[in-house]
Amino acid sequence: MKYVEVNITLSQLTPYRDLLVYYLGNEGPYDSFEETAHGLKAYVPASDFDQEFLDRTFNEVKSVDDSLKIDFTVTDLPDKDYNEEWERQHQPVLVDGFCWVRAPFHPHRDDVKYEIEIEPKMSFGTAHHATTYLMLSLLEQQPVEGLRVLDMGSGTGVLAILAAKKGAAYVEAIDVDEWAFRNAQENFERNGVQVNALLGDASSLTADKHFDLILANINRNILLRDMPAYAAVLNPGGTLLLSGFYEHDVQALQDKAETLGLRLVQQKSRNDWTALRMIKKA
């Protein structure tokens, strides 16, 4: 398959390199990334390259900080197996010593409580991205056994898999992206867990659905927009775990949550990214 390489130079690496990976991979077709000393290289199938999407993404990131400068070059690459090449650089992730997230070509570990095998398609799909790491960390501390769990914006399905492995009675995973939906199904089968995967968005949360725990690792704007839908299907006393945003976004999310009867009880940060635990009033 022919690929396009976008070599991006940033005037400030943290946290904008991670933010670009998140947007290009989660909201766009970019499927692999390589960190460089001055930014990153992003790879996309040539048939999916869209200059307008790239420009919009850069403008969105720069809107966070007017002083940020982004330079880039676009190069058409020769036809070869870039997934195989990326796999050689891909590393497994150990989350807080309890969860080993690895690709099929990484070794098994016996010294962890949970092991999750994810076919690597995006760098943040296997807990490399800070938000995924944070959500897995919060999920470790969360009672799950016997609960009904919803994973919104499920991506590779890694959070849903951990919830199922922790003994959830029912797990539902929803993603708007068809590729993510299909990839998650493959990962559920790979890990031997039962998860009901759906292709859709918050409009899939009909009045007959009820959950004890909702996981949503998306982004600030979508979380603010869809939080009422989450609150509507969350049982009284239930828990909402959120990530996909920066520390400076917490107040806006907390303000929105309070109007919906949700109370902030925990906040964790990693590399300027943040995750929140909220409880719905009983």
ZARO-846524 format. One record per residue: x, y, z of N, C-alpha, C in turn. Coordinates in steps of 0.1 Angstrom, whole numbers, plus 5000, padded with zeros to 4 digits. Layout:
BEGIN
XYZXYZXYZ
...
This chain:
BEGIN
500849885000500050005000500950125000
500550224992501250354992500850445003
501850505010501550595021502150735018
501550835026502050965026502650995040
503851055041504451095053504251235055
503751285067503651425070504651445082
505751515079506751545089506451675095
506151675108505651795115506651845125
506951975124507852035134507052135142
507252125156506452205165507452295173
506952415175507852505183507752465198
506752395202506652345216506152195215
506852105221506451965219505251925229
505351965241504351925251503452035254
502052015253501451885251501051865236
501551945227500951955214501251835205
502351765207502651645199501551535202
501251515215500151425219498851465213
498551595214497251635208497151615194
498251635186498151605172497951455169
498651365177498451225175496951185178
496451245188495051215192494051255180
494151375175493251425165493451355152
494751335148495051275135494651135134
494851065146494450925146493050895150
492450975159491150945164490051005156
490351115150489351185142489651185127
490851125124491251125110491750985106
492350965094492650835089494150795092
494850875099496250845102496450725111
497250625107497250505114498550465121
499650555120500850525127501650655128
502450665139503150785142504550755147
505450845144506850835149507350965155
507650965168508151085175509551115169
509751245168511051295164511551405174
512751445172513351545182512551675182
511951705171511251835169509751825167
509251705167507851695165507451545163
506851515151506551385148506351365133
506351235129506051195116504751115116
503751155108502451095108502251025094
501650905094501550825082500150795079
499750815067498350795062498350725048
497450635046497350575032497150695022
497850685011497850795001496350814996
495550714996494150734991493350815001
493850825014493050885024493651025028
494751065021495251195025494351305021
494151405030493251515028493851645033
494351725024495051845029494151935037
492851945034491952035041491751985055
491651855057491551795071492851825079
494051815072495251845079495351995083
494952085074494952225078494052255089
492852195089491852215100492452165113
493052055113493651995125494752085131
495552135122496652225127496052355132
495052405126494352535131493752505144
493152395146492452365159493552355170
494652285167495652275178496252415181
496552495170497052625173496152715180
494852695179493852775186494052765202
494652655206494952645221495952735225
496952765216498052855220498452935207
498153065207498453145195499953155192
500753125202502253135199502853015193
502052905193502552775187502752785172
503952735168504252735153504252595149
503652565138503652435132504152445117
505152375114505652355101505652215097
505452185084505252045080505652035065
506051915062506351875048505551745045
505151735033504351615029505151535018
505351405020506151325011505451205007
505351174994504851044989505850934991
505550834998506450725000506350604991
507350534988507250414980506350314986
505850224977504950124981505650014989
505349995002505849885010505049875023
505349775031504549745043504949825054
504349945056504650035067504149985080
503049905080502549855093503649765099
504249675090505349585095506449665101
506849775094507949865098507649925111
506349975113505950045125505949945137
505549815134505449715145506849695151
507949705143509249685149509649795159
508949915158509250015167508250025179
507149955178506049955187506449885200
506149945212506449885225505249865233
505249755241504049735250504049835261
502949845269502749935279502349865292
503049895303502649845316501949965324
500749945327499950045334499950025349
500550105356500550105371500949965376
501649885369502049755374501049655374
499749685370498649585371498149535357
498449615347497849585334498949595323
499149485315500149475305499349485291
499549595284498849605271499849585260
499649485252500749445243500049405229
500949405219500549355206500749205205
500249145195500348995194501848955193
502749035188504148995186504949025198
504349075209505049095222504948975231
505848965240505848845249504748855260
504248745264503248735275503948755288
503248805298503848825312502948755322
503548695331502848625342502748705355
503448815355503548895368502549015369
501549015360500549115360499149055362
498249135368496849085370496049075357
496249165348495549165336496449185324
496249115314496949125301495949145290
496149255282495249285271496149285258
495649215248496349205235495549285225
496249385220495549475210496449475197
495749445186496449465173496749605171
498049645170498349795169497949855156
497149955157496750035145496950175147
496850225160497150365163498050365176
498850465177499750465188499050475202
497950545202497150565214496250455217
496050355208495150245209495650135219
496950145222497450045231498050105244
497450215248497750285261498950365260
499550395248500650485247500150625249
498950665245498450795247498150815262
498450935268498250955282496750935286
495850975278494450965282493950815283
494450725274494150585276494750525288
496050565291496750525303495950565315
495550695316494750745327493450665329
492750645319491450575320491650425325
492650365320493050225325493350235340
494150335344494550355358493350375367
492350465363491150485370490350355371
490250285360489450165359490050055369
491350055372491849965381491249985395
491050105399490550135412488950125413
488350105401486850105401486249965402
485349945412484649825413483849805400
483949685394483349655381482449535381
482849435390482149305390480649315391
479949255381478549245382477849375376
478649475372478049595367477749595352
476849685348476649715334477449835330
478349815320479349915316479149955302
479350085300479350145286480650205283
481250175272482450245267482150325255
482050455257481750545246483050595239
482950595225484150625218485250525220
484850395219485650285224486950255216
487150315204488450295197488750155195
489950115200490449975199489749875208
488949935218488249855227488949815240
490149875242490949835253490249855267
489549965268488849995281487749895283
486949865273485849765273486449625277
487549595271488249465274488549455289
489149555294489549555309488349545317
487249615314486049605322485449465321
485449405310485049265309485849165317
487249185316488149095323487949115339
487549235343487349265357485949205362
485149145353483949075358482649155356
482649255347481449325344480349225339
479149245343478049155339477649185324
477849305319477449335306478349455302
478949455290479749565284479249595270
479049725268478649775255479749875251
480149865238481149955233480650025220
480650155220480150235209481250325203
481350325190482250415183481650455170
481850585166481250635154482050595142
483250555144484150525132484050375129
483750345116483650205112484850125114
486050185111487250115113487450075127
487250165136487350145151486450035155
485150035150484149935153484649795150
485149785137485649655133486849605140
487749705142489049665149488749625164
487749695170487349655184486749515184
485949485175485349345174486449245173
487449265165488649175164489349165177
489549275184490249275197489449205208
488149215208487249145217487448995216
487348955203487548805201488948765205
489948845202491348805205491548785220
490848865228490948865242489948775249
489048715241488148615247487148675256
486648795253485648865261484348885253
483248895261481948925255481649075256
481649145245481249285245480349305233
479249385236478349415225478849545218
479449535206479949645199478949705190
478849835190477849905182478550015174
478050045162478550155153477550265155
478050375161477150495163477750595172
476850685177477350795186476350795198
476250915205475450925217473950905214
473550925201472150905197471750755199
472750665200472450525203472050505217
472150605226471750585240470350605242
469550515239468050525239467550515254
466350545256465750555270465750425277
465750315269465650175276467050125281
468150205278469450165282469850225296
470450145304470850185318472250125321
473150205327474450155330474850195344
475750115350476250155363477550225362
478250205351479550265348479750305334
480050435331480250475318481750535316
482350485306483750525302483650605290
484250725290484250815278485550885276
486450835267487750895264487650945250
487151075249486951125236487651265234
486951375235487651505236486651605242
487151715246486451815254485051855248
485051885235483851935229482751835228
483151715224482151605223481651565237
482551565247482151535261481151635266
481351765263480451865267479151855260
479151815248477951805240477151685244
477851575247477151445249476951405264
477451485273477351445287475851435292
474951515287473551495291473051355287
473451305275473051175271473651065280
474951085284475550985294474750985307
474551105312473851125325472451055325
471751065313470451015312470350865313
471450795309471450645310472250595321
472850675329473650635341472750625353
472850505359471950475371472350575382
471350605391471750685403472850615411
473750695416474950635423475950575414
475750585400476650525391477850625389
478850565382480150635380480350665365
480850785363481250835349482750865349
483550795341485050825340485250895326
485851005327486051095315487551115313
488051125300489351175296489251215282
490451275277490551325264490651475263
491151535274491151675275492351715285
492651845285493751905293493251945307
494251975315493852015329493052145329
493352235319492652365319491252355314
490852235310489452205305488552155317
489152125328488452055339487252135344
487452265346486352345351485152345343
485352355329484152355320483452225321
484152115322483551985323482851965336
483452015347482852005360481552085361
481652205356480452295356479252225348
479552165337478552095329477951975337
478851905343478451785351477551815362
477851925369477051965381475651995377
475352055365474052075361473251955358
473951835357473351705354473351615366
473651675378473651585390474851495391
475951535385477151465386478151535394
478851465404479751525413481151475410
482151565409483551525407484151475420
484751355420485351295432486751265430
487351265418488751235416489251295403
490451335403491151395391492551345391
492951295379494351245377494851305364
496151335364496751395352498051325349
498351335336499651275330499951355318
501151415318501651495307500651595302
500051665312499051775310497651725306
497551595303496251545300495551505313
494251495314493551475326492451375325
492151305335490951215336490151245349
488851225348487951255360487151145363
486851125376485851035381484651115387
483451085382482251155386481251055391
480451095401479351015406478051075404
477051005400475751055398474951055411
474351155415473551165427472551045428
472450985440471550875442470150915443
